[in-house]
Amino acid sequence: MDNYQIAVGENIGQTAGEVWRLLDEGGPQTLSQLKKKLNGGPEFLEFAVGWLAREDKLEILKDKKATLVRLK
């Protein structure tokens, strides 16, 4: 594994932790709301949400206008 792969993995993990914190403190939020609140920027948000969902930590709810994410 090269340094770039390690850095990307770490960024996704850090973003996942920040998403968890935002949801824990603020309750369910849309992806748009999370993107605005992420300190490190939104570029890894979808990866982080996917990671947390795969770990069975999140529920993802989709309606016609938005995608809502909440902790399980």
C-alpha positions as CSV (number, residue, x, y, z in Angstrom):
1,M,0.0,0.0,0.0
2,D,1.5,3.4,-0.9
3,N,1.2,6.6,1.0
4,Y,-1.6,7.9,-1.1
5,Q,-3.8,4.9,-0.3
6,I,-3.1,5.2,3.4
7,A,-3.9,9.0,3.3
8,V,-7.2,8.4,1.5
9,G,-8.2,5.6,4.0
10,E,-7.3,7.9,6.9
11,N,-9.3,10.8,5.5
12,I,-12.4,8.5,5.0
13,G,-12.0,7.3,8.6
14,Q,-11.7,10.8,9.9
15,T,-14.7,11.9,7.9
16,A,-16.7,8.9,9.2
17,G,-15.9,9.9,12.7
18,E,-16.9,13.5,12.1
19,V,-20.2,12.4,10.5
20,W,-20.9,10.2,13.5
21,R,-20.3,13.1,15.8
22,L,-22.5,15.5,13.8
23,L,-25.3,13.0,13.8
24,D,-24.9,12.1,17.5
25,E,-25.0,15.8,18.5
26,G,-27.5,17.1,16.0
27,G,-29.8,14.1,15.2
28,P,-30.8,13.1,11.7
29,Q,-29.5,15.3,8.9
30,T,-29.6,15.4,5.1
31,L,-26.4,14.8,3.1
32,S,-26.6,18.5,2.1
33,Q,-26.6,19.6,5.8
34,L,-23.7,17.3,6.5
35,K,-21.7,18.6,3.6
36,K,-22.0,22.2,4.9
37,K,-20.9,21.2,8.4
38,L,-17.9,19.1,7.7
39,N,-14.7,20.8,8.8
40,G,-12.4,18.9,6.4
41,G,-14.6,19.4,3.4
42,P,-17.3,17.2,1.8
43,E,-15.1,15.3,-0.7
44,F,-15.1,12.0,1.4
45,L,-18.7,12.3,2.7
46,E,-20.2,9.6,0.5
47,F,-17.4,7.2,1.2
48,A,-17.8,7.9,5.0
49,V,-21.5,7.4,4.9
50,G,-21.1,4.2,3.0
51,W,-18.5,2.9,5.5
52,L,-20.8,3.7,8.4
53,A,-23.8,2.1,6.7
54,R,-21.8,-1.0,5.9
55,E,-20.8,-1.2,9.6
56,D,-24.6,-1.0,10.3
57,K,-24.2,2.3,12.2
58,L,-26.5,4.4,10.0
59,E,-29.9,4.4,8.4
60,I,-30.2,6.1,5.0
61,L,-33.7,7.3,4.1
62,K,-34.4,8.7,0.6
63,D,-37.4,10.7,-0.5
64,K,-38.1,12.7,-3.6
65,K,-36.0,15.7,-2.6
66,A,-33.3,14.6,-0.1
67,T,-31.3,11.8,1.5
68,L,-31.6,11.7,5.2
69,V,-29.0,10.0,7.4
70,R,-29.5,9.0,11.0
71,L,-27.7,6.8,13.6
72,K,-29.2,3.4,14.4
